Amino acid sequence: MSLGTLVLAVLILSAAAFVAGRRFALSRAGGDPRRLHSLPGHYGQHAALLTAVPALALLVLWLGVQPLVIELRVATLLPATDDATTASLAMAEVRRISEGLDRLVVAEGLSDRDLAALTPEGLAPRLRAVGAAVADITPQTLDAARAHRALQASFGLWMSVLVLGASLGGVALALLRTAPDFRARNVSERFIMWILIAASLVAVATTVGIVLSLVFETMHFFRLYPAQDFFFSLTWNPQFRGGSDLGIWPLLWGTIYISIIALVVAVPIGLLTAIYLSEYAGPRTRGWAKPAIEILAGIPTIVYGLFALITVGPALRDWFAQPLGLGSSSSSVMTAGLVMGIMLIPFISSLSDDIINAVPQSLRDGSYGLGATQSETVKQVILPAALPGIVGAILLGASRAIGETMIVVLGAGAAAKLSMNPFEAMTTVTVKIVSQLTGDTEFASPETLVAFALGLTLFVITLVLNVLALYIVRKYREQYE
């Protein structure tokens, strides 16, 4: 049974349990809902939750554990090695061959007996013909792939049996607990509360997992490459044959330079736009201007990148860079910064507009009553009151600028250098993270693992900026009763 079919079956059983639980509760009360402690729907909800939630939780747990168990059993069929990278690559090849065998069964209608009769000679071209990216196949790898496929089928069958069994067991338990004096409403509310807590913990656990993955891989990188060279070297020159210079400063400088230009463009325009829309524009003007600005937020970043490459870059080169003798390339920091600033305008303006509109009208009325003009009210009353939200909008824009990739690739190029010339090509941390992790490279090499160190450094910088901004906001925020 496929995963989608299994989930659908559990949901259908859950819906059936809701109806059965509701009807069973009414039957136990002699058809009189007044004799029930809770509403009939609460009994149905209790039955549906007991049917679906434990079964789906078991399914998620099984899907997380199954690959580990299968790989541990299959690893015994592969040649022993002390190199973790070699073992990982061998297991990845086994998985690819196993997936290829599944495709081959579908494409050629092979039976299990036919698969058992296959030999490594000539199998690789047949697997490539069905879309499996496999290299040369050895007898040991083929045996391991067969075992991997058989274990997946066996574990999949047991998963279906156990999940459906848990679902049916939930139905039976719910019906056994159903009685007129059973507090179905309280149990259901408590059940839902724990579901919400679990959902919250998923977000926290995901964040912790991301950080730990970055930390562990970064520690692995610093065992291969000196930390002082990474943090203090001014040269970025990765060489996969050895002798690399992996200093972060050229990438960090490009990230900061482009982000500053983007914020210099986006913050004034976005904030002034928000002030106009919230304090000066009439309902009719606001009705068409705000949606028109927010359309910019829905444009894919690749489109902004093409705009930078085709339009903005050549224009800046022809009108400013070449006449001033500052460069001859259409890829530059200024190109990426200007286009990125345009992209950030709707984020800053929309959020700032919402925050300004949330300022109490009584503050405006009091300011006008004291004789202040509209511009004085905006400057001395509204903006101080809306400062936390405005700073949050700017931080959101800064985070988006720091993490942007496509605009930088197409607009600023990929040159890692330290320069003050805004019309020279540069690159950012995010671009190099992508470039170091793509291509046919050895994952355990420092030239690849440096991507995790770059990611962790970027995470720490963003965290420090957020903490600093929170401190500033709390210190200078005006309090109102």
Number of C-alpha atoms within 10 A of each C-alpha: 12 10 13 8 11 18 19 12 16 22 19 15 21 25 19 16 30 26 18 19 28 22 17 21 29 22 14 15 17 12 13 12 16 12 16 21 17 18 17 22 17 22 35 29 24 29 31 29 24 25 31 26 19 16 24 19 13 16 20 11 11 17 15 11 10 16 14 11 13 17 18 12 14 21 18 10 15 19 10 10 9 7 8 10 14 13 16 13 13 17 21 14 21 28 20 18 28 25 18 24 23 17 18 20 14 12 11 9 10 14 11 11 8 10 14 11 8 11 14 14 11 11 18 19 15 13 22 15 14 16 13 20 15 18 13 12 17 13 12 14 23 23 19 26 25 21 19 24 21 15 19 16 13 11 18 18 13 13 20 18 14 16 23 22 14 23 28 20 16 25 25 16 14 25 20 11 17 21 20 22 12 15 18 27 19 13 15 20 14 12 16 14 12 12 14 12 11 12 12 11 12 12 11 11 12 11 12 12 12 11 14 13 14 21 16 12 18 23 16 18 22 17 11 15 19 11 17 10 15 20 13 12 15 18 19 18 13 17 12 13 8 10 9 15 17 25 22 23 20 22 27 21 20 26 25 16 20 28 27 17 21 28 25 14 20 28 22 14 19 27 22 15 22 26 21 14 22 20 16 13 15 11 11 8 11 15 12 10 14 18 12 12 17 15 10 16 16 10 11 11 17 14 12 23 24 17 18 30 25 14 13 21 27 18 15 20 23 15 10 15 22 14 11 10 10 14 19 17 18 27 28 31 28 27 35 34 29 23 25 29 26 20 25 27 26 27 23 28 28 22 20 29 26 15 22 24 17 14 16 12 10 9 15 16 12 13 18 14 10 8 10 16 12 13 13 13 19 18 12 12 18 24 18 17 22 20 19 21 19 24 18 19 24 24 18 17 25 24 15 16 25 21 18 19 22 19 26 32 24 23 32 31 23 20 19 24 19 15 14 11 14 20 25 22 25 30 28 29 26 22 21 21 19 13 12 18 17 11 8 6 12 14 15 15 17 24 24 21 24 27 24 22 25 20 19 20 18 18 15 11 11 17 12 12 15 17 11 11 17 14 12 13 17 12 9 11 14 13 8 7 2
